[in-house]
Amino acid sequence: MTLSQPPLTKPVLQLLQNQLSSLILSAIPVATDQSLTEQYLLSRLGLKLTMDTELNPDLQRYQQHFVLYHLLYRLQTEWLITGEGFLSIGLAKVTLLTTDSPASHELAEQNDNSSRREYYTNWQNFYAMSEQLLDDYLQQFWQRYSKGEVNTALLSAEQAQQCLQLNPCFTLTELKKAYRRQALLLHPDRASGDAKKFRQIQQAYQQLLKACR
């Protein structure tokens, strides 16, 4: 398999695209402010990938995320051609707008973030992602997300460890796992999310990460 080939066959991708299309059209009316989250779409689509090598959970989630967004951009192109509507694709949610709405025209002119479209339609990016690279990307994303919102007052080492539910003699691997677990649990897009606590674990993680290096 070359790096330009998808991890799923064309018939399977088409089947998933059809399921995703039905899911979106049945869940959100056109031209409303209602959106569907990435978490909801993945849970309803039941996307599973079988790879030749064992992958860690974060990389597995990334690959599911990539396939989902690849299918979303395929749908966006198809629906613009058929006039079904404009599928606005955000970082963690999608919204369906009528093609004659002002918002859809503005987003279409911007190509709904063309760089993101190019990324998710190129399968080489799917295969190029490694555990280390993903870890770096996640750190950059959370830093941008919480920029300017984190309390500038430093936490004590004990407070930071308690925030991430770590023992005093934690390893770097344990720190990363604890952070990812808490970040996924508390992310504001989730039902269990808490924006304030999310920013706190971000701050705790950055402080402990610096101490480990």
Residue pairs with C-beta under 8 A, 6 or more apart in sequence:
1 7
3 123
3 124
3 127
3 128
4 122
4 123
4 124
5 123
6 13
6 70
6 123
6 126
7 49
7 51
7 63
7 67
7 123
7 126
8 16
8 49
8 67
13 71
16 45
16 47
16 67
16 71
17 71
17 74
17 75
19 45
20 41
20 45
20 68
20 71
20 72
20 75
21 75
23 41
23 44
23 45
24 36
24 41
24 75
24 87
24 94
24 96
25 84
25 96
27 36
28 34
28 35
28 36
28 95
28 96
29 96
30 85
30 96
30 97
30 98
31 85
31 96
31 97
31 98
31 101
33 95
34 95
35 90
35 93
35 94
35 95
36 93
36 94
36 95
37 92
37 93
37 189
38 65
38 68
38 92
38 93
38 189
39 92
39 189
39 190
41 68
41 94
42 64
42 65
42 68
45 68
47 64
47 67
47 68
48 64
49 60
49 63
49 64
49 67
51 63
55 63
56 131
58 131
58 134
58 135
58 138
58 180
59 129
59 130
59 131
59 134
62 129
62 134
63 126
63 129
66 120
66 125
66 126
66 129
67 126
69 89
69 116
69 120
70 120
70 121
70 123
70 126
72 87
72 89
72 94
72 120
73 89
73 117
73 120
73 121
74 121
75 87
76 86
76 87
76 89
76 112
76 117
78 84
79 85
79 86
79 87
79 96
80 86
80 99
80 108
83 99
84 99
85 96
85 97
85 98
85 99
85 104
86 96
86 97
86 98
86 99
86 101
86 104
86 107
86 108
86 112
87 94
87 95
87 96
87 97
87 112
88 94
88 95
88 96
88 97
88 103
88 104
88 107
88 112
89 112
89 113
89 116
92 189
93 189
97 103
97 104
97 107
98 104
111 117
119 125
135 176
138 180
138 183
142 183
142 202
143 202
143 206
145 202
146 198
146 199
146 202
146 203
149 199
150 199
150 202
150 203
151 199
151 200
151 203
154 207
155 163
155 203
155 204
155 207
157 207
157 208
157 211
159 204
160 203
160 204
160 205
160 207
160 208
161 167
161 168
161 170
161 204
161 208
163 182
163 200
163 201
163 204
164 175
164 178
164 179
164 182
164 201
164 204
164 205
164 208
165 178
165 182
166 174
166 175
166 178
166 208
167 174
170 178
170 208
172 212
175 205
175 208
175 209
175 212
179 201
179 205
182 201
183 198
183 201
183 202
184 190
185 192
186 192
186 193
186 194
186 197
186 198
186 201
187 193
187 198
188 194
188 195
188 198
